[in-house]
């Protein structure tokens, strides 16, 4: 077959797919056989491929279109298609899951929780459902509920680094600092290149009084990401705590290069300057920190 004839056949098939898709969406409660038959006939030798599309249930067709819309960033359009799919098939687990993700993307966390819960009612061993609901609960300010969901996800999939990382943040929020440090470590055992986990464990170690361990974690995070503001801030605090005041000043300097309006960096550097006996520089940094925080002198 020459190239031009092949290109024509491709265009015919593409047109047939469009026609078939329109047929399905024009009448989602049936397969709209007259349009579908015409589409299949126009495809000639490619009818077997289109037959697979035609064999989709209306709910599945709507689900597929919802995924395409979500991939384009049209989460509201995806939700509308998934609403129709679920009206046709109220036990469509994947549709509940996908609508939950779309709702979460639109910051409708309560709606996302409802959909994840429905999906888990239908598929109670789906780790992704617990993981998604955990994040939605965190967004709604329910870290204790999130800890429960992350834990259940890990019972189902003990090798899910993301779940350890999420539970670490949730445990931090409920002031379970030791548990958070342990979870950051478990996340790193599965993914040793996760800079955020080193930073999280670094701050946990500062809270637990393990400042030297914190310095190691922040340093490792900076090896992975040399432009991480939080790592410089955390290491500056930890270095001050172990008496490395000059090194702390250097870390706070680097942080202020990245964000000249960070009051924590000025305050941390002021503490280090004061410890070094540079009272004038310390006073200037404390005053700048107060100004940035809106504190009157």
C-alpha positions as CSV (number, residue, x, y, z in Angstrom):
1,X,0.0,0.0,0.0
2,X,1.5,3.4,-0.9
3,X,1.8,6.1,1.7
4,X,-0.9,8.3,0.4
5,X,-3.5,5.5,0.4
6,X,-2.4,4.5,3.9
7,X,-2.9,8.0,5.1
8,X,-6.4,8.1,3.6
9,X,-7.2,4.9,5.5
10,X,-6.0,6.4,8.7
11,X,-8.2,9.4,8.2
12,X,-11.2,7.2,7.5
13,X,-10.6,5.2,10.8
14,X,-10.1,8.5,12.7
15,X,-13.4,9.8,11.4
16,X,-15.1,6.6,12.2
17,X,-13.8,6.7,15.8
18,X,-15.2,10.3,16.2
19,X,-18.5,9.2,14.7
20,X,-18.7,6.3,17.0
21,X,-17.8,8.3,20.1
22,X,-20.4,10.9,19.2
23,X,-22.9,8.0,18.9
24,X,-22.2,6.7,22.3
25,X,-22.3,10.2,24.0
26,X,-25.4,11.2,22.0
27,X,-27.3,8.3,23.6
28,X,-25.5,7.1,26.7
29,X,-28.4,4.9,27.7
30,X,-28.0,2.8,24.5
31,X,-25.3,2.1,21.9
32,X,-27.0,4.2,19.2
33,X,-26.8,1.4,16.8
34,X,-27.6,3.3,13.5
35,X,-24.7,5.7,14.0
36,X,-22.4,3.0,15.3
37,X,-23.1,0.7,12.3
38,X,-22.4,3.5,9.9
39,X,-19.1,4.2,11.6
40,X,-18.1,0.6,11.5
41,X,-19.0,0.3,7.8
42,X,-16.9,3.4,6.9
43,X,-13.8,1.9,8.6
44,X,-13.7,-1.1,6.2
45,X,-10.9,-3.5,7.3
46,X,-10.4,-1.7,10.6
47,X,-13.9,-2.6,11.8
48,X,-12.6,-5.1,14.4
49,X,-10.7,-2.2,16.2
50,X,-13.8,-0.1,16.3
51,X,-15.9,-3.0,17.4
52,X,-14.0,-3.0,20.7
53,X,-14.9,0.7,21.2
54,X,-18.5,0.0,20.3
55,X,-18.5,-2.9,22.9
56,X,-17.9,-0.4,25.7
57,X,-20.8,0.1,28.0
58,X,-22.1,3.7,28.0
59,X,-20.7,4.0,31.6
60,X,-17.2,2.9,30.4
61,X,-17.3,5.3,27.5
62,X,-18.2,8.2,29.8
63,X,-15.4,7.1,32.2
64,X,-12.8,7.1,29.4
65,X,-13.9,10.5,28.3
66,X,-13.6,11.7,31.9
67,X,-10.0,10.5,32.1
68,X,-9.2,12.4,28.9
69,X,-10.8,15.6,30.3
70,X,-8.9,15.2,33.6
71,X,-5.6,14.7,31.7
72,X,-6.3,18.0,30.0
73,X,-6.9,19.7,33.3
74,X,-10.7,19.9,32.9
75,X,-11.6,18.4,36.2
76,X,-15.1,19.9,36.3
77,X,-15.9,18.3,32.9
78,X,-14.5,15.0,34.2
79,X,-16.7,15.2,37.2
80,X,-19.8,15.8,35.0
81,X,-18.9,12.7,32.9
82,X,-18.3,10.6,36.0
83,X,-21.6,11.7,37.5
84,X,-23.3,10.2,34.4
85,X,-21.2,7.1,34.5
86,X,-22.2,6.5,38.2
87,X,-25.8,7.2,37.4
88,X,-25.6,4.3,34.9
89,X,-23.5,2.1,37.2
90,X,-23.7,2.9,40.9
91,X,-21.1,0.2,41.7
92,X,-18.4,1.6,39.4
93,X,-15.4,1.6,41.7
94,X,-12.9,3.3,39.3
95,X,-15.4,6.0,38.6
96,X,-15.7,6.8,42.3
97,X,-11.9,6.9,42.6
98,X,-11.5,9.1,39.6
99,X,-14.2,11.5,40.7
100,X,-12.5,11.7,44.1
101,X,-9.2,12.7,42.5
102,X,-10.9,15.3,40.4
103,X,-12.7,16.7,43.4
104,X,-9.5,16.8,45.4
105,X,-7.9,18.7,42.5
106,X,-10.7,21.3,42.8
107,X,-10.1,21.5,46.6
108,X,-13.5,19.8,47.3
109,X,-11.9,17.6,50.0
110,X,-15.2,16.7,51.6
111,X,-16.6,15.4,48.3
112,X,-13.3,13.6,47.7
113,X,-13.6,11.9,51.1
114,X,-17.1,10.8,50.3
115,X,-16.0,9.3,46.9
116,X,-13.0,7.5,48.4
117,X,-15.3,6.1,51.1
118,X,-17.7,4.8,48.5
119,X,-14.8,3.3,46.5
120,X,-13.5,1.6,49.6
121,X,-17.0,0.2,50.4
122,X,-16.8,-1.5,47.0
123,X,-13.1,-2.4,47.1
124,X,-12.0,-2.5,50.8
125,X,-8.5,-3.7,50.0
126,X,-7.6,-0.8,47.6
127,X,-4.6,0.9,49.2
128,X,-4.9,3.8,46.8
129,X,-8.3,4.6,48.2
130,X,-7.0,4.9,51.8
131,X,-4.0,6.9,50.6
132,X,-6.2,9.4,48.7
133,X,-8.6,9.7,51.6
134,X,-5.7,10.3,54.0
135,X,-4.5,13.3,52.0
136,X,-8.0,14.7,51.8
137,X,-8.3,14.4,55.5
138,X,-5.0,16.2,56.0
139,X,-6.3,19.0,53.8
140,X,-9.4,19.3,56.0
141,X,-7.3,19.5,59.2
142,X,-8.0,15.9,60.4
143,X,-4.4,14.5,60.8
144,X,-5.6,11.8,63.3
145,X,-8.0,10.4,60.7
146,X,-5.2,10.7,58.1
147,X,-2.8,8.7,60.3
148,X,-5.5,5.9,60.4
149,X,-5.9,5.9,56.6
150,X,-2.1,6.0,56.0
151,X,-1.7,3.1,58.4
152,X,-4.4,1.0,56.6
153,X,-2.8,1.8,53.3
154,X,0.6,0.5,54.6
155,X,-1.0,-2.6,56.0
156,X,-2.2,-3.3,52.4
157,X,1.1,-2.2,50.7
158,X,4.1,-2.0,53.1
159,X,6.4,-0.8,50.3
160,X,4.5,2.4,49.6
161,X,7.1,5.2,50.4
162,X,4.5,7.9,49.8
163,X,2.3,6.5,52.6
164,X,5.2,6.5,55.1
165,X,6.0,10.1,54.1
166,X,2.4,11.2,54.4
167,X,1.9,9.5,57.8
168,X,5.1,11.2,59.0
169,X,3.6,14.6,58.2
170,X,0.4,13.6,59.8
171,X,2.2,12.4,62.9
172,X,4.1,15.7,63.0
173,X,0.7,17.5,63.0
174,X,-0.5,15.5,66.0
175,X,2.9,16.0,67.8
176,X,4.0,12.4,67.6
177,X,7.5,13.5,66.7
178,X,9.2,10.2,67.4
179,X,6.7,8.4,65.2
180,X,7.2,11.0,62.5
181,X,11.0,10.5,62.6
182,X,10.6,6.8,62.3
183,X,8.2,7.1,59.3
184,X,10.6,9.5,57.6
185,X,13.3,6.9,58.1
186,X,11.1,4.2,56.6
187,X,10.3,6.3,53.6
188,X,14.0,6.9,53.1
189,X,14.7,3.2,53.3
190,X,12.4,2.8,50.3
191,X,13.5,5.9,48.5
192,X,16.9,7.2,49.6
193,X,16.8,10.1,47.2
194,X,13.7,11.8,48.7
195,X,15.1,15.2,49.9
196,X,11.8,16.2,51.6
197,X,12.1,13.1,53.8
198,X,15.5,14.1,55.0
199,X,14.3,17.6,55.7
200,X,11.2,16.3,57.6
201,X,13.4,13.9,59.7
202,X,15.9,16.7,60.2
203,X,13.2,18.9,61.8
204,X,12.0,16.0,63.9
205,X,15.5,15.4,65.1
206,X,15.8,19.0,66.1
207,X,12.6,18.7,68.2
208,X,13.9,15.5,69.8
209,X,17.3,17.1,70.7
210,X,19.3,15.1,68.1
211,X,20.9,18.2,66.5
212,X,23.9,16.4,65.1
213,X,21.7,13.9,63.4
214,X,19.6,16.8,62.1
215,X,22.7,18.5,60.6
216,X,23.4,15.2,58.8
217,X,19.9,15.0,57.4
218,X,19.8,18.6,56.2
219,X,23.2,18.2,54.6
220,X,22.0,15.1,52.8
221,X,18.9,17.0,51.6
222,X,21.1,19.8,50.3
223,X,23.3,17.3,48.4
224,X,20.1,16.2,46.6
225,X,18.7,19.7,46.2
226,X,21.2,22.5,46.8
227,X,18.5,25.2,46.5
228,X,16.2,24.1,49.3
229,X,15.4,27.0,51.6
230,X,14.0,24.8,54.4
231,X,17.2,22.7,54.5
232,X,19.4,25.8,55.0
233,X,17.1,27.2,57.7
234,X,16.9,23.9,59.5
235,X,20.6,23.3,59.4
236,X,21.3,26.8,60.6
237,X,19.1,26.1,63.7
238,X,20.7,22.8,64.3
239,X,24.3,24.2,63.9
240,X,23.5,27.0,66.4
241,X,22.3,24.4,68.9
242,X,25.6,22.5,68.8
243,X,27.7,25.7,69.0
244,X,28.6,25.9,65.3
245,X,27.6,29.6,65.1
246,X,29.8,30.7,62.2
247,X,28.5,27.8,60.1
248,X,25.0,28.7,61.2
249,X,25.5,32.3,60.0
250,X,26.6,30.9,56.6
251,X,23.4,28.8,56.3
252,X,21.2,31.7,57.2
253,X,23.1,33.9,54.7
254,X,22.4,31.3,52.0
255,X,18.7,31.2,53.0
256,X,18.5,35.0,52.8
257,X,20.0,35.0,49.4
258,X,17.2,32.7,48.3
259,X,14.5,34.7,50.2
260,X,15.5,38.2,51.4
261,X,12.2,38.6,53.3
262,X,12.3,35.5,55.5
263,X,11.9,36.6,59.1
264,X,13.0,33.2,60.5
265,X,16.3,33.5,58.7
266,X,16.9,36.9,60.1
267,X,15.9,35.7,63.6
268,X,18.1,32.6,63.4
269,X,21.1,34.6,62.2
270,X,20.5,37.2,64.9
271,X,20.8,34.4,67.5
272,X,24.0,33.2,65.9
273,X,25.5,36.7,65.8
274,X,24.6,37.2,69.5
275,X,26.4,34.0,70.4
276,X,29.4,35.2,68.5
277,X,29.4,38.5,70.4
278,X,28.3,40.6,67.4
279,X,25.5,42.5,69.3
280,X,25.1,45.2,66.6
281,X,24.5,42.7,63.8
282,X,22.2,40.7,66.1
283,X,20.1,43.7,67.0
284,X,19.8,44.7,63.3
285,X,18.7,41.1,62.4
286,X,16.1,41.0,65.2
287,X,14.7,44.4,64.2
288,X,14.4,43.3,60.6
289,X,12.7,40.0,61.6
290,X,10.2,42.0,63.7
291,X,9.5,44.4,60.8
292,X,8.8,41.5,58.4
293,X,6.5,40.0,61.0
294,X,4.7,43.2,61.5
295,X,5.8,43.6,65.1
296,X,6.0,47.1,66.4
297,X,9.4,48.2,68.0
